[in-house]
């Protein structure tokens, strides 16, 4: 394979960057996450669990992934998305955000 030089604008990129295929673990994890999303959407009735609107929904982790939260139906909630949606409102600290976000060591 012949190496070619990168354009100047991309010189900071690694020359050996390659896209790696998803391994079996990744495929199984995606299947599990998809199955859990179906359970959460059925529980919510395809509506926001906070305000009840039928707009586009995001999956919200009650205990954040960075704090050890898992992709389980108990930890996920279907909240409406968008700049004025409940998902953003909860993360911005809405009055009832303690109901939707579990902090380290228990509730907020």
TORLUMPA-578283 format. One record per atom (N, C-alpha, C): x negated, y, z. Coordinates in steps of 0.1 Angstrom, whole numbers, padded with zeros to 4 digits, always signed. Layout:
! residues N
XYZ...
! end
This chain:
! residues 108
-0008-0012+0000+0000+0000+0000-0009+0012+0000-0007+0021-0009-0015+0033-0011-0010+0044-0001-0019+0050+0006-0016+0060+0015-0016+0074+0008-0006+0081+0011-0005+0095+0005-0005+0105+0016-0010+0116+0014-0010+0127+0024+0004+0133+0026+0006+0137+0038+0019+0143+0041+0019+0158+0037+0030+0163+0034+0031+0178+0031+0026+0185+0044+0021+0197+0042+0017+0205+0054+0028+0207+0065+0040+0209+0060+0051+0211+0070+0053+0199+0079+0049+0187+0075+0051+0175+0083+0038+0170+0089+0028+0177+0089+0015+0172+0093+0014+0167+0107+0023+0172+0115+0023+0169+0129+0030+0155+0132+0037+0150+0121+0043+0137+0123+0033+0126+0122+0036+0115+0129+0027+0103+0129+0028+0097+0115+0017+0093+0109+0017+0087+0096+0022+0073+0097+0021+0066+0108+0024+0052+0109+0038+0050+0114+0047+0060+0114+0060+0059+0120+0068+0050+0111+0074+0040+0117+0083+0031+0110+0095+0029+0118+0106+0026+0111+0119+0023+0118+0119+0008+0121+0120+0005+0133+0120-0009+0137+0134-0015+0137+0136-0027+0133+0150-0033+0133+0154-0036+0147+0167-0036+0149+0173-0039+0162+0171-0054+0165+0166-0057+0177+0164-0071+0180+0177-0077+0185+0177-0090+0189+0189-0096+0194+0195-0090+0206+0186-0085+0215+0191-0079+0227+0199-0066+0224+0194-0059+0214+0201-0047+0210+0215-0050+0204+0215-0060+0196+0228-0064+0189+0238-0069+0200+0233-0077+0209+0242-0082+0220+0247-0070+0229+0238-0061+0232+0242-0050+0240+0252-0041+0233+0251-0039+0220+0261-0031+0213+0274-0038+0212+0274-0052+0211+0286-0059+0211+0293-0058+0225+0286-0058+0235+0291-0057+0249+0297-0043+0251+0290-0033+0247+0295-0019+0248+0307-0017+0240+0308-0022+0228+0320-0021+0220+0332-0028+0227+0330-0040+0232+0340-0047+0239+0345-0039+0251+0336-0033+0259+0340-0025+0271+0348-0013+0266+0344-0006+0255+0351+0006+0250+0365+0002+0247+0368-0010+0241+0381-0014+0238+0389-0015+0250+0384-0021+0261+0391-0023+0273+0394-0009+0279+0385+0000+0279+0387+0014+0284+0398+0021+0276+0397+0020+0263+0408+0027+0255+0421+0021+0257+0422+0007+0259+0435+0001+0262+0440+0006+0275+0432+0007+0285+0436+0011+0298+0441+0026+0298+0434+0034+0290+0438+0048+0289+0450+0050+0279+0454+0040+0271+0464+0042+0262+0461+0051+0251+0448+0052+0247+0443+0061+0237+0445+0075+0240+0446+0079+0253+0448+0093+0257+0437+0096+0267+0435+0109+0269+0425+0114+0279+0430+0110+0293+0421+0104+0301+0425+0100+0314+0426+0111+0324+0421+0123+0320+0422+0135+0329+0434+0143+0326+0436+0147+0313+0447+0156+0309+0458+0149+0301+0456+0137+0296+0466+0130+0289+0468+0134+0274+0459+0142+0269+0460+0146+0254+0456+0135+0246+0460+0135+0233+0457+0124+0224+0446+0128+0214+0438+0137+0218+0427+0142+0209+0416+0131+0208+0405+0135+0201+0394+0126+0200+0388+0124+0214+0384+0111+0217+0379+0108+0230+0365+0104+0231+0358+0107+0242+0344+0103+0245+0345+0093+0256+0335+0085+0257+0333+0076+0269+0325+0083+0279+0330+0085+0291+0323+0092+0301+0318+0083+0312+0306+0083+0316+0301+0075+0327+0303+0082+0340+0311+0076+0349+0313+0082+0362+0300+0083+0370+0292+0072+0370+0279+0073+0376+0270+0073+0363+0262+0084+0362+0254+0086+0350+0244+0075+0348+0241+0072+0335+0231+0062+0332+0218+0065+0338+0214+0078+0339+0201+0081+0346+0201+0078+0360+0213+0076+0366+0214+0072+0381+0217+0058+0383+0216+0050+0372+0218+0035+0373+0232+0031+0370+0240+0040+0364+0254+0036+0360+0253+0026+0348+0263+0017+0349+0263+0006+0339+0274+0009+0329+0274+0002+0318+0284+0002+0307+0295-0008+0311+0303-0005+0322+0314-0013+0326+0326-0005+0326+0338-0012+0325+0351-0006+0324+0353+0002+0337+0348-0002+0348+0350+0005+0361+0342+0018+0361+0331+0019+0354+0322+0030+0354+0326+0040+0343+0333+0036+0333+0336+0044+0321+0350+0050+0322+0352+0062+0317+0365+0068+0316+0366+0074+0302+0378+0074+0296+0380+0080+0283+0385+0095+0285+0376+0104+0282+0379+0118+0283+0379+0125+0270+0388+0135+0268+0388+0142+0255+0375+0150+0252+0371+0150+0240+0358+0156+0236+0360+0170+0230+0349+0176+0227+0350+0190+0221+0345+0200+0231+0343+0212+0226+0338+0223+0235+0348+0227+0246+0361+0225+0244+0371+0228+0254+0377+0215+0260+0371+0204+0258+0376+0191+0262+0372+0188+0277+0379+0178+0282+0377+0174+0296+0363+0169+0299+0357+0162+0289+0343+0157+0291+0334+0168+0294+0334+0178+0286+0325+0190+0289+0329+0197+0302+0342+0198+0304+0346+0205+0316+0341+0198+0329+0342+0185+0329+0337+0177+0341+0322+0179+0343+0314+0179+0332+0300+0181+0333+0296+0195+0337+0305+0205+0334+0303+0219+0337+0307+0222+0352+0313+0212+0358+0316+0214+0372+0331+0219+0375+0340+0213+0368+0354+0217+0369+0358+0214+0384+0369+0220+0388+0374+0218+0402+0375+0204+0406+0380+0195+0397+0382+0181+0401+0370+0172+0396+0359+0178+0393+0348+0170+0388+0343+0159+0398+0345+0161+0411+0341+0151+0420+0349+0138+0418+0361+0139+0412+0369+0127+0409+0363+0119+0398+0356+0126+0389+0351+0120+0377+0336+0117+0376+0328+0122+0386+0314+0120+0386+0310+0115+0400+0303+0103+0400+0298+0097+0412+0283+0101+0413+0280+0107+0424+0266+0111+0426+0258+0100+0433+0245+0102+0434+0237+0092+0442+0242+0092+0456+0244+0080+0461+0248+0079+0475+0263+0080+0477+0271+0080+0467+0285+0081+0469+0291+0092+0461+0303+0096+0465+0310+0107+0458+0303+0121+0460+0307+0130+0452+0301+0144+0453+0305+0150+0465
! end
